[in-house]
Amino acid sequence: MSLQELAAVTQERQIACGLPIGDLRGFGRVRGDASIIQLALDRHAGLLGQIEAGRPLLSLAFDGAPVWVTAYVPGTNVLESTARTETGELRVVDFMALAEGRPGQAEAIAAGRFVRLVTCTEGVLDFDLACRVGIATECGSGRQASSATAGRAEAGWHVACSRPLSFADGVATASVRLAAGESFAFVIAQDAVQGGNALVASALHALGDTIHYWTWWSDRCRYKGEDFDAVLREALGLKLGCSMAGLQIDDPGATGFAAAPLGETTRAADRFLDLGYRHECVQLLDFVHRHSPSSGHGRWACDEAFAATLARYLDRYGDSGLTGSLREAAHVPPPQSRTG
């Protein structure tokens, strides 16, 4: 299959399944009309709600039919959707927030929050935001308040909004009017978040931190080909699934996610190595080594691919950055046992 055919297939799948966002721990998918059809604040804890046909987890409803254009902020996993109607235009920014890590830390810290920031860029727009993820009541208090700006789900996670929310039948709804220059924020989080006007400023701050991390990560890509943008987008997508638990992929099981086959994980590690991402390569190779049958006795189907990728890493970087188990696999003695 040619690169052009592969790109067409990938684009078609993304339109049907939604474009991915995430924070290295959580994961979500956003369709072209800015509806959220999949969301997990922590993949190990599973999805927040079951997908129902025609009933996304989070949606925007307008009078009339808006025209949508969706694209990532360049070099990031922050998704920007623009809707134009007869009365105006608004920009919807969706992301999972990343907090700044400590100096020298290889990764940023997942904040455990999905953030939606909506800004009217032209005219005046009225819309309803509906969150169908099992909201119990305002702050879990049992009151059906029309002026509440925060709520708690029966499962224990929280929502917050910069405008008043109403709660009914497991749905939180905000009816919003925005004029040019005005913004609206909505957050789904593991911990309680204060709603109200200050939420917009908080969302903007989180957006800045998240874009900063992803652009820093993208700047480390060593690929120089003419199709750089497509290759970087591939790497950003792989990064969303990369963790200490291996390469995570969609799975129809209990949580909605599972570790990818070891062969696929090895190929992802090799791809990261090609692009200059040492940390991600080591992280995935270490997972493969610890979970492969050959870490005990016998051989497995991807022994050669694993060995080849590890050998390429050693040729390029030496044993710098390797974990203890990978040093052992490469027959490299630990640093304390070497003589000067």
VEXGULO-722876 format. One record per residue: residue in three letters; x, y, z of N, C-alpha, C in turn. Coordinates in steps of 0.2 Angstrom, whole numbers, plus 5000, padded with zeros to 4 digits. Layout:
REM residues N
AlaXYZXYZXYZ/...
REM end
This chain:
REM residues 340
Met500449945000500050005000500450065000/Ser500350114996500750174995500650225001/Leu501050265002500950315008500350355007/Gln500150375000499550414999498950375001/Glu498950304999498350265000498350255008/Leu498950245011498850235019498650295022/Ala498850355020498550415023497850425022/Ala497550405016496850405015496450365019/Val496750305020496450255025496450275032/Thr496950305034497050335041496550395042/Gln496550435037496050495038495350465038/Glu495150425034494450395034494350365041/Arg494750325044494650295050494650345056/Gln495050395055494950455060494350485060/Ile494050495054493450535053492850495057/Ala492950425056492450385058492550365066/Cys493150365068493250345075493450405079/Gly493550465077493750525080494450525081/Leu494750595081495450605082495650605089/Pro496250575090496450555097496750615101/Ile496550625107496950665112497150625118/Gly497550655122497750615128498350655132/Asp498450625138498950665142499450605145/Leu499550555141500050505142499750455148/Arg499250465151498850425155498150415153/Gly497850465151497150465149497150475141/Phe496550465139496450455131495750475130/Gly495650505124494950525121494950525114/Arg494350525111494250535104493750595102/Val493950635098493450695096493250685089/Arg492650685087492450685080492450755077/Gly492350755071492350825067491850875069/Asp491350855072490850905075490950925082/Ala491550905085491750925091491450885097/Ser491150825095490850785100491350735102/Ile491350715109491750675112491450605112/Ile491750555109491450485108491850435112/Gln492350455115492750415120493150455124/Leu493150435131493550475136493750425142/Ala494350425143494650395149495150445153/Leu495050455159495550505162496150455164/Asp496050395165496550345166496350285163/Arg496750265158496550205154496550145158/His496950135163496850075168496250075171/Ala495850135172495250135176494650125171/Gly494850125164494250115159493950185157/Leu493550175152493150235149492650255154/Leu492450325154491950355158491250335157/Gly491150315151490450295149490450255143/Gln489950215141489850175135489650215129/Ile489950205124489750245118489050215115/Glu488550265114487950245111487850275105/Ala487550245100487450275093487050335094/Gly487350385091486950455091486950495097/Arg487250465102487350495109488050505111/Pro488450545109489150555111489150575119/Leu489750565121489850585129489750655130/Leu490050695125489950765126489850795119/Ser489350845119489150865112488950945113/Leu488950975107488751045106488151045101/Ala487651085103487051085099486951155097/Phe486851175091486651245088485951245085/Asp485751305084485151315080485451315073/Gly485151275068485451265062486051215061/Ala486351215056486951165055487551195054/Pro488051195059488651235058489151195053/Val489551235050490051205046490751195050/Trp490951135051491551125055492251115051/Val492751135054493451125051493851105058/Thr494151045057494551025063495251015061/Ala495751035066496451015065496851025071/Tyr497350985072497750995078498151055078/Val498251085084498751145084499451115082/Pro499851145078500451105075500951085080/Gly501151025079501650995084501350975091/Thr500750965091500450955098499850895097/Asn499550875103498950835103498450875106/Val498450945104497850985106497450995100/Leu496850985100496350985094495951045094/Glu495951075088495551145088495051135082/Ser494351145084493851135079493451205079/Thr493351225072493051285071492351275068/Ala491851305071491151305068490951375066/Arg490651375060490351435057489651425056/Thr489251475058488551475057488351535054/Glu487651545053487451615050487551675055/Thr487651665061487651715066488351725068/Gly488851685067489551695069489951635069/Glu490551635072491051585072491351575079/Leu491451515081491751495087492351445086/Arg492751445091493351395091493351355097/Val493351285096493351245101493951205102/Val494351215108494951185109494851125114/Asp495051065112494951005117495650985118/Phe495850965124496450935126496450905133/Met496950865134496950835141497650865144/Ala497550895150498050945152498650905155/Leu499250935153499850915156500150965160/Ala500350945166500750995170501450995169/Glu501851045171502551045170502850995174/Gly503350955172503750915176504350945179/Arg504650915184505250945187505850945182/Pro506350995184506950995179507250925179/Gly507450905173507750845172507350785171/Gln506650795172506150745172506050735164/Ala505950665163505850645156505150665153/Glu504750665158504050675156503650725160/Ala503150755157502750805160502250755165/Ile501850795169501350755173500650765171/Ala500350705170499650705168499250735174/Ala498850785172498450825177497750785179/Gly497550735175496950695176496350745174/Arg496450785169495850825167495750825159/Phe495150825157494950845150494750915150/Val494950955146494751025146494451045139/Arg493951075139493651105133493551185134/Leu493851215129493851295129493551315123/Val492951355124492651375118492651455118/Thr492851485112492951555111492551575105/Cys492151625106491751655100492251705097/Thr492451695090492851735087492551785082/Glu491851775081491551825077490751815078/Gly490451875078489651875079489451855086/Val488851825086488551805093488251735091/Leu488451685096488151615095487851595101/Asp487351555100486951515106487051445105/Phe487251405110487351335109487151305116/Asp487051235116486951195122487551145122/Leu487851145128488351085129488051035133/Ala488050975131487750915135488350865137/Cys488350845143488850795145488450735148/Arg488550685144488150625145488550565148/Val488850585154489350535157489150515164/Gly488450515165488250485172488250535177/Ile488250595176488250645181487650635187/Ala487850635193487350625198486950685199/Thr487250735203486950795205487550845206/Glu487250905207487750965208488150945215/Cys488850945214489250925219489150865223/Gly488750825220488550765224488050775230/Ser487750825230487350845236486650825236/Gly486450805230485750785229485250835227/Arg485550895226485150955224485150965217/Gln484550975214484550985207484551065206/Ala485151085206485251165206485351185199/Ser484951245198485051275191485651325191/Ser485951345196486451385196487151355198/Ala487151285198487751255200488251265194/Thr488951265196489451265191489951205191/Ala489751155196490151095197489651035198/Gly489950975197489550915198489950855199/Arg489650805202490050745204489650685201/Ala490050645198489750585195489650525200/Glu489250485199489150425204489850385204/Ala490150385199490850345199491350385202/Gly491250445204491750485208492150535205/Trp492150545198492450595195492050655195/His492350715193491950775193491950815187/Val491450865186491450915181491350985184/Ala491651025180491551095182491451135175/Cys491151195176490951235170490951315172/Ser491151355168491151425169490551455169/Arg489951425166489351445166488851395170/Pro488251415172487851375176487651315172/Leu487651255176487451195174486751175176/Ser486351135172485751105175485851025175/Phe485550985179485650915180485050885179/Ala484950835175484350795174484550725170/Asp484250675173484350605170485050585168/Gly485450605172486150585171486550625166/Val486250685164486550735159486650805163/Ala487250825162487350895164487350945157/Thr486950995158486851035152487051115154/Ala487351145149487451215150487251255143/Ser486751295144486551335139486951405139/Val487251415133487751475133487651515127/Arg487751585128487751635123488451665123/Leu488851665118489451705118489451755112/Ala489751815114489851865109490651865107/Ala490751895102491451895100491951915105/Gly492451875106492951885111492851855118/Glu492251825119492051795125492151715125/Ser492351685131492551615131492151575136/Phe492151515135491751465140492251405141/Ala492251385147492651325149492251265152/Phe492451205150492151145153492651095155/Val492651065161493151025163492850955166/Ile493150905164493050835167493650815170/Ala493650795177494250785181494150735186/Gln494750705188494750655193494650685200/Asp494850745201494750775207494250835206/Ala494050865212493550915212493850975209/Val493551015205493751075202493251125203/Gln493451185205493051245206492751275199/Gly492151275198491851305192491751385193/Gly491451415188491351485188491851525184/Asn491751585184492151625179492951615179/Ala493151595185493951585185494151525181/Leu493651485180493851425176494151435169/Val493951485166494151505159494951525160/Ala495151565165495851575166496251515167/Ser495951475171496351405173496451365167/Ala495851365163495951325157496451355152/Leu496451415151496951445147497651435150/His497751435156498451425159498651345157/Ala498151305158498251235157498451225149/Leu498051255145498251255138498951275136/Gly499151325139499851355138500351295140/Asp500251265146500751215149500751155144/Thr500151135142500051075137500351085131/Ile500251145128500551165121501351165122/His501551195128502251195129502551125129/Tyr502251085132502551015133502550985126/Trp502050985122501950945116502450975111/Thr502551045111502951075106503751055108/Trp503851055114504551035117504650965114/Trp504150915115504250855113504350845105/Ser503950885102504050885094504650905092/Asp504950955095505550985093506150935094/Arg506050885097506550835098506650785092/Cys506150785088506050745082506650755077/Arg507050705075507650715071507550695064/Tyr506850685062506750665055506750735051/Lys507050725045507150785040506850785034/Gly506350735032506150715026505550775024/Glu505350765017504850815015504150805018/Asp504050745020503450725023503450735031/Phe503850775033504050785041503350795045/Asp502850835042502250845046501850785047/Ala501850735042501450675042501850625047/Val502550625047502850585051502850605058/Leu502850675060502850695066502150685069/Arg501650685065500950675067500850595069/Glu501150555065501250485067501550475074/Ala502150505075502450505081502050525087/Leu501750585086501250605091500750565093/Gly500450525088499950475089500250415093/Leu500850395091501150335095501250355102/Lys501450425103501650445110501050445115/Leu500450455112499850445116499750375119/Gly499950325115499850265118500450235122/Cys501050275122501650245125501650255133/Ser501750205136501850205144502250155147/Met502350155153502650095157502350035156/Ala501650035154501249975153501249955146/Gly501749975142501849955135501450005130/Leu501349985124500950025119500250005120/Gln499850055122499150045123498750055117/Ile498250005116497850015110497150005112/Asp496650025107495950015109495749945109/Asp495349925114495149855115494449855117/Pro493949805114493249805116493149775123/Gly493649765127493649725134493349775139/Ala493449755145493149785151493349865151/Thr493949875150494249945151494249985145/Gly494149955139494249985132494949995130/Phe495449965133496149975131496549905133/Ala497049895130497449835131498149855128/Ala498649815131499349815128499349785121/Ala499649825117499749795110500149735110/Pro500049695105500549635104501249655104/Leu501649615107502349625108502749645101/Gly502549615096502849635089502649705087/Glu502049725088501849795087502249845091/Thr502349825097502649865102503349875100/Thr503749815098504349825095504449865089/Arg503949865085503949905079503949975081/Ala503549995086503450065088504050085091/Ala504450045095505050065098505550075093/Asp505550035087506050045082505850115078/Arg505250125078505050195074505250255079/Phe505150245085505450305090506150305089/Leu506550255089507250255088507450295081/Asp507150275076507250315070507150385070/Leu506650405074506550475075506950515080/Gly507350475084507750515089507450515096/Tyr506850475097506550475104506850415108/Arg507450425111507750375115507350355121/His507050395125506650375131506050335129/Glu505750345124505150305122505350245119/Cys505950235115506150175113506350125118/Val506750155123506950115129506350095133/Gln505850135134505250115138504850055135/Leu504750055128504450005125504849945124/Leu505549945123505949885123505949855129/Asp505949895135505949865141505349825143/Phe504749855141504149815142504149755138/Val504349755132504449695128504849645131/His505449665133505849615136505649585142/Arg505249625146505049595153504449555152/His504049555146503449525145503549465140/Ser504049465137504149415131504349345134/Pro504149285131504249225134505049215134/Ser505449245130506149235130506449265136/Ser506149305140506449325146506449275151/Gly506149215150506249155154506649105150/His506249065146506549015142506249015135/Gly506648995130506348985124506349045120/Arg506149045113506149095109505449115107/Trp505349175105504649205103504749235096/Ala504149245093504149265086504549335084/Cys504649375089504949445088505649445091/Asp505949395092506649395095507049435091/Glu507049425084507549455079507449525079/Ala506749545079506649615078506849655084/Phe506649625090506949655097507649665097/Ala508049605095508749615095509049665091/Ala508749665085508949715080508849785082/Thr508349805085508149865087508649885093/Leu508749835098509249855103509949865101/Ala510149825096510749825093510849895090/Arg510349925086510449985083510450045088/Tyr510050035094510150085099510850085102/Leu511150025103511850025106512350055101/Asp512250045095512650075090512650145090/Arg512050175091511950245091512050285097/Tyr511850255103511950285109512350255114/Gly512650195113512950155118512450125123/Asp512650115129512150085134511850145138/Ser511950205136511650265140510950265139/Gly510650265145509850265146509550205146/Leu509950145145509550085145509450065153/Thr508850025153508649995160509149935161/Gly509049915168509449855170509349795166/Ser508649785165508449725161508749725154/Leu508749785151508949795144509749785144/Arg510049805149510849795149510949725149/Glu510549685153510649615154510549585147/Ala509949605144509849575137510349585132/Ala510749645133511249665128511949635131/His511949605136512549575139513049635141/Val512749685143513149745145513249745153/Pro513849745156513949735163513649805166/Pro513349805172513149865176513749905177/Pro513549975177514150025178514550015184/Gln514349985190514749985195515249925195/Ser515149885190515549825189516149835184/Arg516149895181516649905176517249945179/Thr517849925176518449965178518650015174/Gly518950065176519150125172519750105168/
REM end
